[in-house]
Amino acid sequence: MKVLTVFFSLKGETIAPGMKIVKLEKGHTAQAAEFIQQATGGDLFEIETVKTYMEDHMKMICEARDELNQGIRPELKKLPENFDQYDTVFLGYPNWWNTLPMPVVSFLEKLDWSGKRILPFNTSEGSGLGQSVEWIRELCKGAVVENGFALKGSQVDGKQAEIAAWAKEQLR
């Protein structure tokens, strides 16, 4: 079994419990993805956009909403090399507007998912997976898309053992 952990995550400002804005050196989804990759082995790939999102969190979420409403597919810097060699993909992303961030949609649309198993995981401060798994199933024809694992972003740092256990269980 060849495993790839893919993630999209922004560092910088985010909403913390109590609706406080905090600044992160590493996004919550990136941190969870690293925990998964460490637990399961395989390769790690970050989805990166050519454009830079606004640093101000409140402005960035409006920018994300506009992308979603207008169906904008942000240009990506690169795709994984030799994607066909992977059969299991952990796919991580934050919950933006109750679904996938549009950079993740761009990523999913550019690859052939036939025969792959996708294990979604996401971070939010309480919105869970939203409609994201349904959209992944629509975009990734020919793949087996599991139900997914929702994480509270502000708690990821203290959940390494739980995240690792979930990831390992998915490979049994």
KOLROVEX-337688 format. One record per residue: x, y, z of N, C-alpha, C in turn. Coordinates in steps of 0.02 Angstrom, whole numbers, padded with zeros to 5 digits, always signed. Layout:
<recs>
XYZXYZXYZ...
</recs>
This chain:
<recs>
+00042-00059+00000+00000+00000+00000+00045+00062+00000+00032+00108-00046+00070+00170-00050+00024+00227-00028+00046+00264+00024+00005+00315+00056+00032+00385+00041-00015+00430+00027+00000+00500+00018-00045+00540+00065-00016+00585+00104-00055+00631+00144-00051+00700+00111-00109+00724+00089-00115+00787+00053-00152+00835+00099-00131+00898+00099-00167+00947+00140-00164+01016+00110-00216+01055+00127-00217+01127+00113-00227+01160+00181-00185+01209+00196-00188+01242+00261-00158+01312+00255-00187+01359+00289-00158+01426+00291-00130+01440+00360-00072+01472+00361-00046+01497+00425-00067+01570+00430-00054+01599+00486-00073+01668+00496-00134+01672+00541-00177+01721+00528-00235+01731+00571-00288+01678+00563-00318+01659+00619-00375+01613+00619-00418+01628+00680-00477+01600+00680-00523+01610+00737-00510+01555+00789-00503+01576+00851-00493+01531+00907-00557+01530+00950-00561+01484+00997-00619+01483+01041-00632+01553+01071-00696+01568+01079-00715+01633+01105-00714+01687+01052-00709+01665+00988-00708+01710+00931-00649+01758+00932-00594+01737+00964-00533+01777+00964-00494+01763+00900-00459+01812+00876-00414+01803+00819-00344+01789+00846-00314+01735+00823-00245+01718+00843-00203+01710+00780-00138+01716+00788-00092+01709+00732-00055+01642+00740-00054+01603+00686-00022+01537+00688+00039+01536+00642+00092+01506+00666+00151+01496+00624+00140+01438+00576+00096+01391+00596+00079+01333+00555+00004+01322+00564-00031+01313+00508-00103+01302+00512-00121+01236+00546-00181+01234+00574-00204+01173+00609-00206+01112+00563-00228+01122+00502-00233+01065+00456-00163+01039+00439-00115+01084+00430-00046+01063+00416-00019+01021+00474-00033+01043+00534-00010+01007+00593-00041+00937+00596-00106+00932+00584-00139+00867+00584-00111+00822+00529-00099+00851+00471-00071+00812+00415-00002+00783+00433+00038+00823+00466+00104+00799+00487+00097+00741+00537+00050+00746+00583+00038+00692+00631+00019+00628+00594-00025+00634+00544-00048+00576+00505+00010+00546+00467+00049+00587+00434+00106+00562+00395+00157+00527+00440+00170+00556+00498+00216+00524+00545+00191+00457+00569+00126+00450+00577+00096+00388+00602+00091+00334+00549+00082+00355+00487+00068+00306+00434+00124+00297+00383+00173+00342+00385+00225+00339+00334+00200+00369+00269+00231+00350+00215+00210+00377+00151+00237+00448+00141+00208+00481+00093+00231+00547+00074+00182+00601+00097+00207+00663+00100+00168+00720+00121+00170+00771+00064+00111+00798+00047+00106+00847-00007+00060+00904+00015+00085+00966+00008+00045+01025+00025+00016+01056-00039-00049+01067-00039-00082+01103-00093-00067+01177-00082-00035+01208-00131-00018+01278-00126-00045+01316-00187-00070+01375-00175-00096+01416-00229-00044+01465-00253-00051+01485-00317-00008+01537-00344-00023+01603-00309-00086+01617-00301-00106+01679-00267-00095+01672-00191-00087+01729-00159-00081+01732-00087-00147+01757-00058-00173+01721-00009-00235+01743+00023-00221+01800+00071-00271+01842+00082-00264+01899+00127-00245+01874+00197-00202+01911+00230-00180+01892+00297-00233+01904+00350-00272+01957+00342-00326+01973+00388-00380+01919+00382-00392+01882+00436-00437+01824+00433-00507+01843+00410-00533+01897+00435-00602+01916+00418-00607+01933+00343-00556+01965+00316-00555+01979+00244-00545+01915+00203-00502+01870+00229-00489+01808+00194-00552+01765+00189-00593+01763+00241-00653+01721+00237-00703+01749+00186-00703+01815+00179-00745+01845+00126-00718+01828+00057-00653+01829+00051-00620+01809-00012-00637+01736-00028-00635+01693+00022-00652+01622+00012-00725+01613-00008-00769+01651+00024-00840+01648+00007-00851+01669-00065-00817+01721-00088-00824+01744-00157-00800+01691-00206-00745+01658-00190-00720+01604-00233-00773+01549-00239-00802+01530-00183-00852+01477-00183-00913+01498-00223-00940+01557-00209-01000+01581-00243-00990+01590-00318-00930+01609-00339-00916+01621-00410-00886+01560-00445-00875+01506-00408-00847+01445-00437-00775+01453-00460-00737+01497-00428-00668+01510-00447-00624+01452-00426-00582+01429-00471-00533+01376-00457-00464+01408-00455-00437+01422-00395-00371+01454-00391-00318+01410-00425-00271+01444-00457-00216+01408-00489-00170+01380-00436-00146+01319-00448-00103+01285-00400-00030+01289-00423+00016+01290-00375+00087+01292-00391+00111+01228-00423+00085+01171-00400+00108+01106-00426+00059+01052-00405+00069+00994-00436+00032+00933-00419+00083+00881-00397+00061+00829-00361+00109+00778-00340+00137+00740-00400+00200+00723-00396+00231+00683-00448+00210+00610-00439+00202+00576-00494+00186+00504-00493+00125+00488-00450+00073+00528-00457+00012+00519-00417-00018+00449-00427-00009+00421-00485-00038+00355-00500-00010+00300-00455+00047+00310-00424+00077+00259-00381+00042+00252-00313+00002+00301-00294-00030+00300-00229-00099+00266-00234-00115+00226-00184-00182+00195-00182-00224+00222-00125-00191+00251-00074-00226+00279-00016-00206+00351-00006-00255+00396-00002-00241+00467+00005-00279+00495+00065-00242+00518+00115-00272+00557+00169-00276+00628+00142-00336+00658+00145-00348+00724+00115-00371+00772+00170-00329+00822+00186-00344+00868+00240-00356+00939+00216-00402+00973+00250-00422+01040+00230-00461+01072+00288-00461+01140+00290-00505+01173+00338-00576+01176+00310-00625+01183+00353-00694+01192+00332-00703+01266+00316-00714+01281+00252-00728+01349+00231-00799+01351+00205-00841+01389+00237-00910+01399+00216-00948+01332+00210-00936+01289+00259-00971+01225+00266-00952+01174+00212-00895+01184+00179-00874+01138+00127-00799+01144+00114-00778+01121+00056-00708+01121+00037-00684+01191+00018-00623+01209+00035-00593+01269+00007-00583+01258-00069-00591+01311-00107-00586+01305-00180-00518+01281-00204-00462+01296-00169-00399+01266-00192-00400+01189-00190-00437+01161-00142-00443+01088-00139-00485+01063-00198-00536+01100-00216-00576+01082-00274-00532+01082-00337-00491+01135-00344-00444+01138-00401-00401+01075-00403-00375+01057-00345-00331+00998-00340-00368+00934-00360-00426+00924-00332-00464+00863-00345-00483+00856-00419-00499+00912-00451-00520+00910-00521-00463+00895-00569-00402+00903-00548-00345+00895-00594-00316+00824-00596-00342+00779-00554-00312+00713-00549-00362+00657-00563-00336+00599-00583-00377+00540-00594-00380+00501-00528-00440+00495-00501-00449+00464-00436-00471+00391-00441-00475+00363-00500-00497+00294-00509-00455+00246-00468-00489+00204-00430-00455+00152-00391-00422+00176-00327-00429+00239-00310-00398+00265-00249-00448+00263-00191-00420+00261-00132-00459+00266-00070-00442+00333-00038-00493+00374-00026-00483+00440+00002-00509+00442+00074-00467+00466+00119-00484+00471+00190-00483+00546+00208-00540+00579+00204-00543+00650+00219-00534+00665+00294-00501+00720+00309-00499+00746+00377-00499+00822+00371-00532+00854+00419-00532+00927+00415-00529+00958+00484-00518+01024+00483-00515+01062+00545-00566+01119+00540-00594+01136+00597-00639+01192+00603-00645+01206+00678-00683+01256+00695-00695+01269+00766-00765+01245+00787-00793+01198+00749-00857+01170+00769-00904+01153+00711-00884+01170+00651-00927+01157+00593-00921+01086+00566-00872+01049+00590-00864+00980+00567-00848+00975+00493-00870+00921+00463-00856+00908+00392-00902+00945+00345-00958+00970+00371-01005+01006+00328-01025+00963+00268-01026+00994+00210-01044+00959+00147-00983+00935+00109-00924+00938+00140-00862+00924+00103-00857+00853+00077-00875+00804+00117-00867+00734+00095-00912+00720+00034-00972+00747+00034-01016+00738-00023-00985+00767-00086-00954+00825-00080-00923+00857-00138-00863+00817-00161-00823+00790-00115-00766+00748-00134-00792+00688-00173-00845+00657-00150-00873+00600-00186-00895+00619-00257-00923+00678-00266-00943+00701-00332-00883+00713-00377-00830+00741-00349-00771+00760-00389-00725+00702-00404-00725+00650-00362-00675+00597-00368-00707+00532-00390-00733+00533-00451-00766+00473-00479-00716+00415-00481-00740+00357-00463-00698+00297-00464-00659+00286-00400-00664+00332-00353-00629+00325-00288-00678+00301-00235-00651+00269-00185-00689+00253-00125-00674+00309-00076-00725+00347-00058-00717+00404-00013-00749+00386+00054-00707+00382+00105-00730+00364+00172-00766+00424+00204-00797+00413+00262-00839+00464+00293-00801+00525+00320-00740+00517+00339-00700+00574+00360-00695+00582+00435-00650+00625+00455-00632+00636+00525-00628+00712+00535-00671+00739+00578-00672+00811+00592-00635+00825+00657-00593+00876+00654-00553+00895+00711-00567+00968+00730-00568+00983+00793-00573+01052+00815-00503+01082+00808-00496+01131+00765-00430+01158+00748-00389+01179+00808-00419+01215+00854-00382+01240+00912-00359+01185+00959-00383+01123+00949-00363+01068+00993-00315+01019+00959-00298+01031+00896-00255+00984+00859-00189+00972+00895-00159+01024+00921-00093+01018+00953-00093+00965+01008-00146+00959+01046-00149+00911+01100-00180+00844+01081-00193+00834+01017-00227+00773+00995-00184+00728+00951-00118+00734+00954-00075+00695+00911-00088+00620+00917-00095+00594+00978-00106+00523+00988-00173+00501+00958-00225+00541+00967-00292+00524+00940-00291+00526+00863-00259+00576+00836-00255+00581+00762-00215+00523+00734-00159+00507+00765-00117+00451+00742-00156+00385+00747-00192+00375+00801-00231+00313+00810-00284+00307+00755-00319+00363+00740-00369+00362+00686-00337+00343+00620-00281+00375+00605-00247+00363+00541-00225+00291+00535-00194+00265+00586-00170+00195+00585-00229+00147+00577-00284+00160+00611-00344+00117+00606-00370+00114+00534-00363+00169+00497-00388+00171+00429-00349+00126+00382-00288+00109+00401-00245+00068+00358-00248-00006+00375-00290-00025+00423-00296-00096+00441-00343-00131+00395
</recs>
